[in-house]
């Protein structure tokens, strides 16, 4: 099953569980986003092509990260004492597609996060401690 949706004048082909980098959105990690501009939906023999949109189909995704890369623009002309260095950082939002919903379907409850819980060190039992030397008296 996959769908094609439009976001920020770009089109993305996604399936459930895919990671997609879209334009920056001011949303915290773990926030659910909904993409309503679905252009195509396909599941086996069930293909729905929008004209221009497929009515009622939506994609539910969860914000995973806000990655960015810094680009350096460097200009140089030899023997002219001309050097320029300028930087640019473009922010994006990385989301994971949780489900592709047809008309009338409800989004499933929030699934537990993929990160494992922090492991706790077990406390040492009293019998496992080193024996005490006898007291001199």
N, C-alpha and C positions, 0 to 999 in steps of 0.2 A: 504494500500500500504506500502510495506517495501522493504528494500534492505540490503544486506550484503556487507560490504566493508572491505578492508584490509589496515591497516596503522601500520607501525612499527612492523611487524611480528605478529600482533594481528588482530582478525576479530571482527567486530561490526555489530550488527543487529539494524537498525534504521528505524524510520518512520519520516515523516515531523513533526517538532516541538519538537522532542526528544532532550534531553541534553546528550552529550557524553563527557567523559574525555579521551583525547588522549595524546600521548607523547608531550612534550613541543615543541612549535614552537615560534620563536621570532616574534610575530605579536601583534599589539596593539588591544585593545578591539574595537569591531565594524568592524574589518577587515574580509573580506570574504575569506574563504578557499574553495578549490575544491579538492575532493577526486575522483580520476579517476580509482582506482583499485577496481571496483565493481565486486563481484563474483556471486551475485544472485540478481534478481529483480523480485518482485511478486506484481501484482495488480489484485485482483479478479481471473479470469481464465487465465490471461496473466502471465505466469511464464517463465522467461529467466534464464537459468543456463549457466554460462561462462565455457569455456574450455581453459584456466583457467579464462579468464576475459570476461565480457559481453561488447562487442564493443560499444563505443559511450555513454554509460550510465555514468553519473557523479552525484555526490552529492555535493550540495552547502551548506556550513555551515558558521555561523558567530561566531567569537570569543566572548565569554561572560566573561571569567575570566581566571586567572592563579592561581589556588589553589595549595597549598602545605601543607604537614604535616611533622613535624619533628619527626624522630625516634631516640630514645636513645638506644645505645648499652652499656650495663653495664656488666662488668666482676668482679667477686669477688671470692676470695679464703679465706676461714676462717682461722684465726690464722696465716696467712702468710704475713700480711701487704701488700696485693695485691688488689688494687682497680683501675679499669680503667673505664672511662666514655667517650664515643665518640658519637657524633651526626651526623645525616645525614638528609638532606632535599631534597626531590625529587619534582621537579617542573613538573606540568602538564598544559595542555591547555584544558579548558572547552569550548565546542562549542555547538551551537544550530543548528540543521539541518533545513535549510530554505526550500529546495526543492530537489526533486529527479528528474533529467532531463533525458529524453530519447534522442536518437540521433536526431539532428535537432531542438531540443527545446532550446529556449533562457532562461537565468535566469531572473526572474522577477526583477523589479526595487527594490531597497533597501526599505524594509518596515520600518516604523517608529519604533523607539526603544520601548521596553516594559515599560520603566520607565516613569511615568507621569511627565509632565513638572512642574517646580517649581511654586507653587502657590504664587501669589503676594497678599499682604494685600491691600484691597481697602483703598484709602485715605478718611479721614473723611470729610464730606461735612461741609461748614461753618455753616449751620443751625443746625447741630447736636452737635455743641460745647456747653459747659456749659455757661449759661448766666453770663455776667459780673456784678459785684456789682456796684451800682451807685457811682459815684465819689463824695467825700466829698469836700465841698468848702468853 
